[in-house]
Every structure is written in structure tokens, then in C-alpha cells.
Amino acid sequence: MTLIVQKYGGTSVGTPERIGAVADRVINYCRRGHQVVVVVSAMSGETDRLLGLAQQITASPDPREQDMLLATGEQVTIALLTMALQQRGQAARSYTGPQVPIRTDSAYSKARIAAIDADRVRADLTAGHVVVVAGFQGVDEHGHITTLGRGGSDTTAVALATALQADECQIFTDVDGVYTTDPRVVSEARRLARITFEEMLEMASLGSKVLQIRAVEFAGKYNIPLRVLSSFTEGEGTLITYEEDHAVEHALITGIAFNRDETQLTILGVEDRPGVASAILGPIAEANIDVDMIVQNSAHDGTTDFTFTVQRNDYKAALEIVRAIGVRLGAREVKGDDKIVKISLVGVGMRTHAGIASRMFATLAREGINIRMISTSEIKISVVVDQKYLELGVRVLHEAFGLEQEAA
């Protein structure tokens, strides 16, 4: 008998009919001899509805009370799904995060899981129950309800799978797996049967929205196999493990990620001296603004140009800070651009294949796409280009690297 933890997102449980369909799927797994723990999100749109209610009361809700409010969304779903299972003759029991208990720190709205006492869940499984757990929530050392932030149900599922030493953690979504790139941009995009944790982490951090980054990190740390599946169609989905695909030696790259949430800031003509990078990025960090890519170019006249990217919602604040820094440092000019995107090639095959960067750059050059910034790691190459070239760039790179073809 194998133990499986399944997570269903908001769209999967968005209506009573869909909750019934989830119950049927869970029972199907039970009939195959599996023990099943189910983690669910709030019904689609419910978290936003609750946030809207809070905003109608106050523009600045108390963080503790807001978490108390938001946690009710998942409580509705666990009760309804448990009722649906019981109505179909399957023994089931629901738990909120605090009832498990899932213990967290006290960082309201972005709490991190510290420990899980899984004894109660194990006892129910042994008694033949399906256990339904509210995702996204836990309890701190003072007994206060906390939430894990957007996408936190994925993290709940992986953490429970770790605590229970589950054989697999299955994430059911509205897509049937991880693709070589977004099928809405490239119709020939192919579903991947397998992908490594390293590749999935890079894809997630670079713009792929299939899985929450914290969940992938957690699963990778404790080596819990993850599988992405569709709630609405049958299929094998995509398995995420440490085991590289047998065909990885033949695969130059695994997938293409892209991110529209990029903006670029440049400070031109500042004195080229030790500490200038810190003088520029220090105030940015103090403003709690994350920096992504960085490029520094030195000129023959003893000056340097410094360029970096930040998320779009930080652009205006970062631009104001950089303008003030430019005045202090005597910069020749400060420029900003919020019409850029990042395109990234990802694949463990890069470790054993040369020439990937040059092929990428040549492919983009043939289409007249100018590269503004470049960043690399062991299994990733990212470039910044004008946003008008996003779809063209992704399509030509997908074709150039043969991603529409099954690996040999």
C-alpha cells in the first residue's frame, strides 16, 4: 500500500460539482489500494473575496485578524470535500492546519512551516480514512492562526508528504503537466514526462507559474517525488525528481521560461571606484526591493555604467531611489525602461554541451532581436530583450533547439 498526498487548487474545487469530481478521483485512488491525504485550497476567487471584505472595513487590516479571516476559505473547502467523500461511502475526516497541527513561525501572511505533528493523520489513515487538510495555513507557538502566502497550499502538501514519508506528492492543477514552454505562446510546446528539481526550480523562478517555488525547494530538500497532474483530464502528468531523464545526454535544454515582470534601471557615468556597486544597490536593498540581473561596464575615462533589473511593481520606487543616488554620485544620466522581458533557456544538459549560448544569440540575431542583458548559471541562460519581441523570441528558440520533438 502506497501513501499519496494530493493537492487540489482553487479552480479544481471551484464549484460543488468540481468538488464532487475531486471526491470521485480520490475514491478511485483508494480503490487502487492507496492511502490518500488531500490538501485543498479555498474555492477559486474566495481569497480575493475575503480580502475585499477586509478592505471594506479598513484599508490596513491587522495582520493577525486578516490571517484569521483568510483561513476560513480553506475551512469551507475541506468540510465540503469531506462531506462529498462520506456521501459516496468513503470514510473521511477534515482538519484545519492548526488541528493537524502544522506549526509555523509568527510571520502573518507569509509564515514558514517549522514542524508538523502527523500522528493524528497517521492514525486516521490506519483506520481507513481519507484525511482532508486545509492548505495555506498553520498555527504559531502562541496558538494564533497564520497563513503561508499565495500558493501556500502547494507548500502544505509537500510538507505533509515529508512528515508522512509519502511515496509521492501530486499537485493537481488546471494544466496537465510541465511544458517545454507556455503552450499559449508556442502551440507546439510539449508536455515533459520528467524534469529534475534543479530545472523546475529554475523554471519556476524564471516565470513558469505551474508550481510554487517554496514547494519545489521543500520537495527537493527532502527528496519527495512531485507530480503535476490535471484535475480535469486523465494522464501521467510530469514527474519531478532528482533522477535525470535517461535521454538527458541528448537534450541541449529542457524548456524555455519567460518573465514579463521585469524592468530595467541604468545609472550612467559614475566614478569607477571600489564601493560604487554597494552605493547604488545598498539603498535599493534597504527599500526591500529585490534585484535580479546586474551588468556593470567600465569606460576608458574612469567612469562606469551600472544596469540592473527589478520587478515591475517596484519600478517607480526604484527609479526614484536611483535618481537620488545619481545626484549624490554625480552620474551623467539615469534611465529607466519598463518595456522589457526576460527569456531563459533551462536544462541540465548544458553541463555537458557546449555552444548553447552562441546558438541562442545567433537565433535571436537572425530575427533582429537585440540582447540588452545576459545572465548565466550552470543550467540556465537568461537574456533581457524588448517586450515586443517576447513571443517571437520564445517561438524561434523553441524551434532552434527542437523542443517540439520528443528526446531521442
N, C-alpha and C positions, 0 to 999 in steps of 0.2 A: 504494500500500500504506500503510495507516494503522497506527500503533503504539498499542496499548491496554494500559494497566496495570489488572489486575483484582485485587481483594482479596476473599478469602472468609473469613468469620468462623468461630468455633468450631463453631456449630451446622451450618454448611454443610459442614464436614469432620469431623463428629462420629462417623462410623462408616465402615468400609471401603466400604460401599455408597454413602454420600454422597460420599466421595472419588472413587469411580468416576463418579458423576453429574457432579461438577465436571470431571473429565477429559473426559467426553463434551462438556460445554458448551464447554470451552476448544478442543477439536479443531474444533468447529463454527465457532468464530470464525476459526480458522486456515484452514479450508476456504473461508471468505468472503474470504480474501486479507489478513487482518490479521496483523501481528506481535503476539505476546502475551507480556507479563510477568505472572506470577501471584504475588501476595503472600498468604500464608496465616497464620492464627492457629494456636494449639495446638487440638487436638480439645476439644470442649466439656467442661468440668469438669476438664481436665488441669492447668491452672494452679493451681486450688484444691487438687487432689490433691497437687501438688508442695509447695505451701505447707504443707499438713497434715503431710507427711513432715518438712519442716524443723522444724515446731513440736514434733514428737515427739522430735527431737534436742535442741533448745534453744528456750527462749522468746524469745530475742533473737539470731536468726541474724546472722552477719556479712554486711553488705550486699553485699560483693563475691561471697561464696560463694552468697548467695541468688540473685543475678542469674545466676551460673554455672548454678545448678540450674534456674531458671525458663526459661532459654533452650533447654533440652533439649526442651521441649514442642513448639516450632515445628520443631525439627530432625526430630522424628518425622514431622510432617505433610508437610514438603517432600519427604522421601525417599519416603513412601508415594504422594503425588500424582505425583511424577516416575516412579515405577515404573508407576503406572496409565496414564500417558501413553505410556510406552515400550511397555507390553504391548499398547496399541492401535495401535502403529505410528507414533507421533508422537515424533520426536526431542526430547528434553528434558534439562535439566540443572538441578540444585538447588544453591543457595548459602545458607549462613547469612549473617546480617548482617555479621559480621567478614570473611567470604570475599569479599563484593562488592568493596570494603569500604564499609560505612556507618559513617562516623566520627562520634563523639559526644563530648560533654563527659564528665566523670567522676562525674556525679551519679547514683549507683546507684539503681535502681528508678524514677527519673524523669529519665533522661538526655534531652538535647536533641540533635537531629541538627545537626552542624556542616558536614559535606560528604559527598558521595558520589562515588566514582570509578566511573563507569559503563562504563569501557572494556571490561571483561570481559563485561558483559551485552550491550553493543552487538555485540561480536564473535560471541557465541553467536547472537544474533538474526539477524545477517547470514548465519550458517551454517545457518539454518533451524531452530534450536532454539526451543522454548518454554522460558523461563527461570523457574524457580520459586524465590522468595526467602522466607526466614523473616522474618515481620514482628516488630515489637515489640523488636528487638534491634540492637545495633551493637557498636563497639569504640572504646575511648578511645585517647588518644595513647600510653598506656603498654602497649597490647596487651591490656587487660582487657575482658572481655565486659560490656556494660551492657544494661539494659532501659529501655524508654521509658515504662513505666507502663501502667496499664489502658487499653485502647483504642489502644495504640500502633501496632498493625498498620495502622490507617487512616492514621496519620501516615507510616509507612514507605511505603505505597503512593503517597501524594501526593508525598512527597519523591522517590521513584524516577521518578514521572511527570514531575516538574520537571526532574530531572537528565537524563532521556532525551528531554525535549521531546515527550512523548507527546501524541497528539491528544485523548485522553480518559482519565480515571481512573474506573473503575467499581467501586463498593462494593457487593458482593453480601451481603445480609443475610437475615433471616427475615421481612422485610416488603417489599412491592413498590414502595416509594417513600415520599415525604414527604407526610403528610396534613394537611388543614386543622386537625385536632386528633386526639387519640388515639381511634381507632375503638372501643376498648373502653369509652370513656365516652360517645361520641356515635356511634351506629350509622350516621348519615347523613354522617359525615365523608367527605370527597372527596380522592382522590389528586390531588396537584398535578403538572401536566405540567412546570412550570418554577418555579423560585424563585431569587431573587438571593442572592449570597453574604452581603450585609448581612442579609437576612431569615433566612437559615439560621443565621448566627452568633447572631442574637438568639434564634431558636427553640431552638438548642442550649444557649445559656447560661441560658435561662429554664426548662429542664426537658425539652425534647424529646431523647430518647435515641437518635435514629436515627444521628447522626454524632458523632464525637468533635470537640470544639471546636478542638483544635490542628490537626487535619487540615483543617477548613474554613478556619481562618486561613491555613494554609500554601498551600492551593489558591487562596484569594483573593489573597494577596500575589503569587503568580506567575501568576495568571490561567490556572489549569489547570481546564478544564471537569470537573465532578464529576457522576456519575450514580449514583443509588441504585436498585438492582435487587433482585429476589428471586432467591434461589438455587433456589427450588422451583417457581416459576411463570414462564411467559414473559410479557414485557411491556416497555414502553418505560421504565418507572420514572419517576424525577423528575430532570430536568437542573438543575444548579446552576451559574449563570454570572453574569457582570456584566450581561448583556443583560436588561433588564426585559421582561416579557411585554408584547406589543402591547396587551393589554387592561388594563394597569395603571391607566390613567386612569379606568377604570370600577370598579376594585376598591378598596373602602374599606380592607379589611385582607386579608391573605393567610392568616393562621392564628391559632390560639389555643394558647398553651403554658401549662402549669401546673406547679407545683413543690410537692410535699408536704414537701420537705426544708427547711422554714422554721420558725423560732421567733422570738419577739419579746421584747425586753427593754426596760423603761422605767424611767427614773430621774426621779422627780417632785420638784419644788420645790427645785431647786438655784439658787444665785445666778446671775442673768443678767448675765454679765460676759465680756469677751474671754478666750479660752483655755479656757472650760468644756468645749467640744466636744473639744478636744485632751486635756484632763484625763480625760475619760471614755473616748475611743477609743484614746488612747495605750497604756494597759496592755492593751487588747484586742489591738492590733496586735503588741505585744511578746510576747503569748502565741501568736502566729501564727494568730490566728482572723480569718477573712475576714468583713467586714461587707458586707451587701447594701444594703438600703434604710435611709434615715435621715430622721427627721422631728424638727424642733425647734419647740416652741411657747412663746412668751413670754407671761407673765401681767402684769396691771397692778400686781401687788405687787412687781415687781422680781425675780421668780423665773422659771425656765424648766423645761419638761418635755422630756426627750430620749428618743426611742424609736428603736431600730434592730433589724434582724433579722440572725440568724446561722444557719448550717446546724445541723440537728438534732443531729448528733454533737458539736457544740461547745457545746451549750446549757448543760449543767451547769457546765462550766468557766467559761463567760462569765458565768453568773449569780453564781457565787462572786466573780468579779472585780468585777462591778458592785456587789454588796453591799458589798464593801470600799471601793469608790470612793464609794458613797453615804454611808458613815460619815465618810470624810475630808471630803466636800463638804457635809456637814450636810443631806443630802436628806431630804425629808419622807417618802418611801416609795420602795421599789424593787420592781418587779413583773416577773414573767416569765410567758410563755404559750407552751406547746409544742403548742397545738392550733389552728394557723393554717396557711393555704396561700396561695400567690401565683398569681393568674390574670393572663395577659398577652395583649393584642392586639398583633399584629405585622403590619406591611405598609408597603412604600414608598409606597403610595397615600396615607398620612397626610400626606405632604409637600404634596399638592395638594387635600386635602379637609378642610374644617372641620367641627366638630360631632361628631367621633368620640367624644371623651371624654364629652361630655354624653349621647350616646346610650348609651354603656356604663354610665354611672352611673344613668341613668333605668331602663335594663333591669334592673339589679340591684336598684334600689329597689322596682320593681314586685313583685319576688319576696320582699321583706323582707330582702334581704341587705345588711348594714351593711358599709361600707368602712372599714377601720381605718387603712390607709396607702395612699398613691398615689405612683408614680414614673413619670416620662415621659422619653422621648428622642425624637429626630426621627422614628423609625419604630416606636415602642413605647409602650404604656401598660400599666403593671402596677398591680394592686391587691392588698392583703392582706385576706383575709376569714377568718371562722371555718371550720375544716376541714370541718364538717358541710355546708357549702354548696358544696363544690368541684364535685361533679358537676352539681348544679342550675345553678350559675353558668356553667359551661362550656357546658351544653346551651342555656340561654336566650340566651347571647351568640352562639353558633354560629347559632342561628335568627335572631336580631335582625339580624345582618349578612349573612344569606343565603349562608353559606359552603357549604351543601349544593348550591348551584346553580353550574353552570359559568359562568365570566366571559363576559360578552357580547362 
